């Protein structure tokens, strides 16, 4: 899951120059660093929902929940467990 999300972020939100400058890992701040903005967060949410067949409630799709890949994985796992 971690690598799929990291690959998605690299491919969708980073251009070649950014990809070389930014060391992206599961703890890299996404929202607070500007890699993911509010519009990108919506597409990332859709990607997660389709890929893992979950429905992420809007009230749980917060900037805090989407700020790192680690927090995104925790959110998806929590929703999958509660389903």
BAVOTOR-458035 format. One record per atom (N, C-alpha, C): x, y, z negated. Coordinates in steps of 0.001 Angstrom, whole numbers, plus 500000, padded with zeros to 6 digits. Layout:
# BAVOTOR-458035
XYZ
...
END
This chain:
# BAVOTOR-458035
500831498805500000
500000500000500000
500872501254500000
501910501224499167
502787502399499045
503388502766500404
503963501789501096
504619502080502371
503624502538503435
502424501963503438
501412502384504414
501019503847504202
500853504240502947
500488505624502643
501651506560502984
502861506180502616
504032507004502937
504184507162504452
504004506072505197
504099506143506661
503030507065507231
501819506966506707
500733507829507178
501090509303506952
501570509614505767
501931511005505440
503064511485506347
504086510647506527
505192511025507415
504696511310508831
503865510426509347
503399510539510735
502401511670510939
501552511924509966
500477512893510130
500841514317509704
501679514446508685
501872515753508065
503281516323508155
504252515522508557
505624516020508644
506082516017510093
506658517136510536
507276517121511858
508696516574511690
509397516408512787
510730515789512720
511678516541511800
511639517869511870
512526518676511033
512206518486509553
510907518533509211
510502518325507822
510885516932507341
510691515945508206
510988514564507823
512456514386507476
513335515143508142
514762515055507850
515117515792506562
514398516883506274
514723517716505109
514086517220503817
512913516621503923
512168516222502737
512380514739502474
512837514438501269
512961513044500882
511614512616500287
510862511884501090
509515511498500698
509534510131500042
509065510066498803
508883508784498129
507583508833497340
507320507804496567
506024507708495884
505801508771494815
506862509473494422
506729510506493390
506911511926493917
507071512074495225
507199513402495825
505889514160495688
505905515371495148
504669516158495069
504166516474496478
502931516121496754
502367516332498090
501578517628498172
500686517836497229
499834519028497232
500645520240496775
501292520114495617
501991521258495040
503196521685495869
503731520798496727
504854521182497585
504381521700498937
503092521540499223
502562522028500489
502594521016501622
503060519802501375
503061518777502420
501623518465502829
500754518355501836
499329518084502078
498537519290501596
497718519853502486
496842520954502091
495410520438501979
494462521328501739
493087520882501514
492494520191502741
492841520662503938
492338520008505149
492971518634505325
494261518548505066
494975517275505170
494458516272504144
494091516782502978
493588515909501925
492322515183502381
491482515863503141
490254515250503646
490593514108504603
491545514325505503
491905513253506436
492609512108505713
493406512424504703
494051511389503905
493005510567503160
492007511230502626
490915510536501930
490209509577502891
489912510039504099
489264509172505097
490137507975505449
491436508226505607
492371507132505894
492317506079504795
492385506513503541
492362505584502406
491056504797502366
489955505492502590
488644504834502546
488516503772503629
488986504075504825
488904503105505925
489872501949505718
491096502281505342
492148501265505225
491857500255504122
491339500728502994
491108499838501856
489623499629501555
488778500033502479
487342499793502375
486790500219501010
487084501458500656
486593502038499408
485877503344499723
485097503800498774
484464505111498882
484960505954497710
485732506974498026
486300507828496978
485329508970496714
484728508993495523
483798510085495207
484513511431495259
483803512441495768
484398513770495900
484941514295494573
484246513987493474
484705514499492180
486003513839491710
486387512722492347
487660512077492005
488763512408493009
488402513012494120
489380513399495143
489924514784494812
490657514841493729
491177516115493225
492626516311493679
493101517547493663
494518517767493980
495452516970493063
495087516807491813
495916516022490895
495966514554491337
494830514009491743
494775512601492151
495531512367493453
495665513406494277
496318513277495574
497723513885495599
498275514256494458
499551514971494466
500761514074494691
500670512793494358
501772511868494651
501181510567495179
502000509810495868
501544508505496354
501237507606495160
501993507734494089
501720506945492883
500321507235492347
499936508507492284
498597508838491778
497506508423492772
497809508459494068
496842508006495075
496604506509494927
497668505744494754
497538504291494574
496731503981493328
496988504702492246
496232504495491009
494751504776491237
494438505827491972
493046506170492273
492376505073493086
493019504628494158
492440503583495005
492259502295494212
493248501907493434
493132500683492636
492014500772491612
491865501941490988
490785502127490013
489424501995490686
489272502582491855
488003502526492564
487726501099493044
488754500412493537
488575499019493969
488157498144492786
488771498377491622
488451497588490440
487021497829489968
486584499076490069
485240499440489608
484141499035490590
484528498704491808
483532498381492849
482873497038492606
END
